Amino acid sequence: MPCSVLAVSADIIAIPMELLIPAGAMGPDAVELDVRAYLVPHESGLVLVDTGMDSTGADLDVALAEAGASWSDVSHVVITHGHADHVGALSHVREAAPGARLFANPAENVAAAAPLLEGALIGTLRALATPGHTEGHMSLIDEDRGVLLVGDLLGTVGGQLARGPERFTADPERAERSLHRFDALRGMRMVFGHGPELATPWDAFDALLGS
């Protein structure tokens, strides 16, 4: 799986990873999915947001090296939700960074994770409860950098903003209510669990929600 580290905003580092979804899982044809983890620097290390699906964690290893960092710099690991494409390398991460504190919402049943609840501050990231895609789905706000990490509530496909796939969304109505929590964060950049960011995300957001 190729990996290229992309600067997202003020030293937040996106780690794009390619995942091939076999035919039948998301439709009649195989689908190549862009899965993203993030490294978020703070004053005493790095926060890793999600891990991707590859159990070897090779893309994460490469990203850290390209950023001039190592696993010893990772102070915290934050899981937006417990789907396999976001926690697949978690065992590798635990082994590589045994001193890092792991956080996830308790509803996601991530073993040995400290509770990630509304308002928690981890590094520069403040947790925002956005259930619906999963029961305990969390988004993250970096107020210092003006960046909103939306997890899987939204993503980009072919340069277009899209909701998370309905077949993988536990409660679409609740997810829709969670999307409206973003209204208070207008002006921030958005980064996604799937796909690259958009130049004008709020225009796309309004079009998607019919505002």
C-alpha positions in Angstrom: 0.0 0.0 0.0 1.7 3.3 -1.1 1.9 6.1 1.4 2.6 9.7 0.9 2.6 12.2 3.8 0.7 15.4 3.0 0.7 18.5 5.2 -2.9 19.4 5.9 -2.8 22.5 8.0 -0.1 24.1 10.2 1.8 20.8 10.6 -1.1 18.4 10.9 0.0 15.5 8.7 -2.4 13.4 6.8 -1.5 9.8 6.1 -3.5 8.5 3.1 -3.7 4.8 2.7 -5.3 2.8 -0.1 -7.7 0.0 0.7 -9.3 -2.3 -1.9 -12.9 -3.2 -1.0 -13.8 -6.4 -2.8 -16.8 -6.6 -5.2 -20.0 -7.0 -3.4 -19.1 -5.2 -0.2 -20.0 -1.7 -1.4 -21.6 -2.6 -4.8 -21.1 -4.9 -7.7 -17.6 -3.7 -8.4 -14.4 -3.6 -6.4 -13.8 -0.1 -4.9 -10.5 1.5 -4.0 -10.9 3.5 -0.8 -8.8 6.3 0.5 -8.5 5.8 4.2 -6.7 8.5 6.3 -5.0 8.7 9.6 -3.5 11.9 11.0 -0.6 13.0 13.1 -1.3 16.1 15.1 1.7 17.8 16.8 1.4 19.4 20.2 3.9 20.8 22.7 5.1 17.4 24.1 4.6 15.0 21.1 2.2 13.8 18.5 -1.3 12.6 18.6 -2.2 9.8 16.2 -5.8 9.9 15.0 -6.9 6.5 13.8 -4.6 3.8 12.4 -5.9 2.6 9.1 -6.7 -1.1 8.3 -3.3 -2.6 7.5 -2.4 -4.7 10.5 1.3 -4.2 9.8 1.1 -0.4 10.3 3.6 0.0 7.5 2.1 3.3 6.3 2.2 4.7 9.8 5.9 3.8 10.1 6.7 5.5 6.9 4.7 8.6 7.8 6.5 9.0 11.0 9.9 8.6 9.4 9.1 11.1 6.6 8.0 13.5 9.3 11.3 13.2 11.1 9.6 11.5 14.0 9.5 8.1 15.6 7.0 6.1 17.6 8.5 7.4 20.8 7.1 10.8 19.8 3.6 9.5 19.8 2.1 10.5 23.1 -1.6 9.8 22.5 -3.7 7.7 20.1 -7.3 8.8 19.5 -9.8 6.5 17.7 -12.7 8.3 16.1 -14.7 5.0 15.9 -14.2 1.3 16.0 -14.6 0.3 12.3 -11.9 -2.0 11.1 -10.5 0.5 8.6 -9.7 2.8 11.5 -8.4 0.4 14.1 -6.8 -2.3 11.9 -3.2 -1.4 12.9 -4.0 -0.8 16.6 -2.1 -3.8 17.8 1.0 -2.6 15.9 0.6 0.9 17.4 0.3 -0.5 20.9 3.5 -2.5 20.5 5.4 0.3 18.7 4.3 3.1 21.2 3.7 1.3 24.5 3.8 4.7 26.4 1.1 6.3 24.3 -2.3 6.8 25.9 -5.2 5.4 23.9 -8.6 7.1 23.8 -11.9 6.0 22.3 -15.5 6.5 23.2 -16.6 3.6 25.5 -19.4 2.7 23.0 -16.8 1.7 20.5 -15.5 -1.2 22.7 -11.8 -0.5 22.0 -10.0 -2.7 24.5 -7.9 -0.8 27.1 -8.9 2.6 25.8 -9.4 5.5 28.2 -12.9 7.1 27.7 -13.1 9.8 25.0 -16.0 12.0 25.9 -17.5 15.3 24.8 -15.1 18.2 25.6 -12.0 16.1 26.4 -8.8 17.9 25.4 -6.0 15.7 24.0 -3.0 17.6 22.9 -4.6 20.4 20.8 -7.7 18.3 19.9 -11.1 18.8 21.6 -13.5 15.9 21.4 -17.0 16.4 19.9 -19.6 13.7 20.2 -21.1 13.0 16.7 -22.9 9.6 17.0 -24.8 8.0 14.1 -22.1 6.5 11.9 -21.4 4.4 14.9 -22.9 4.8 18.4 -19.8 6.4 19.8 -18.4 8.2 16.8 -16.3 11.2 17.7 -15.1 14.2 15.7 -12.2 16.3 16.8 -11.7 20.1 16.8 -8.2 21.7 16.6 -9.1 25.2 17.7 -5.4 26.4 17.5 -5.2 25.5 13.8 -8.8 26.0 12.9 -9.3 22.4 11.7 -12.2 20.1 12.1 -11.5 16.3 11.9 -14.9 14.8 11.0 -14.0 11.1 11.0 -16.5 9.2 8.9 -19.6 11.5 9.1 -18.4 13.0 5.9 -15.8 12.1 3.3 -14.8 13.0 -0.2 -15.2 10.9 -3.3 -14.0 12.1 -6.7 -13.7 15.6 -5.3 -17.2 15.7 -4.0 -18.4 15.8 -0.4 -20.5 12.8 0.6 -22.1 11.4 3.8 -20.6 8.2 5.1 -22.0 5.2 3.2 -25.4 4.3 4.6 -24.8 0.6 4.7 -22.0 1.2 7.2 -23.9 3.8 9.2 -25.6 2.5 12.3 -28.2 5.3 12.6 -28.5 7.6 9.6 -31.0 9.9 11.3 -28.7 10.4 14.3 -25.8 10.9 12.0 -27.7 13.7 10.2 -28.4 15.4 13.5 -24.7 15.1 14.4 -23.8 16.8 11.1 -25.7 19.9 12.1 -23.4 20.3 15.1 -20.8 21.4 12.6 -22.8 24.6 11.9 -21.2 26.2 14.9 -17.8 25.5 13.5 -18.1 27.3 10.2 -14.9 28.7 8.7 -12.8 25.8 9.9 -11.0 23.5 7.5 -12.4 20.0 7.3 -10.3 16.9 7.1 -11.9 13.4 6.6 -11.4 9.8 7.5 -11.8 9.1 3.8 -10.6 11.3 1.0 -8.7 14.6 0.6 -9.9 17.9 1.9 -11.8 20.4 -0.2 -10.9 24.0 -0.9 -14.5 25.3 -0.1 -15.9 22.6 2.3 -18.7 24.7 3.7 -20.2 25.5 0.3 -20.2 21.8 -0.3 -21.6 21.1 3.2 -24.5 23.5 2.5 -25.2 21.9 -0.8 -25.1 18.4 0.6 -27.5 19.3 3.5 -29.7 21.4 1.3 -29.1 24.6 3.2 
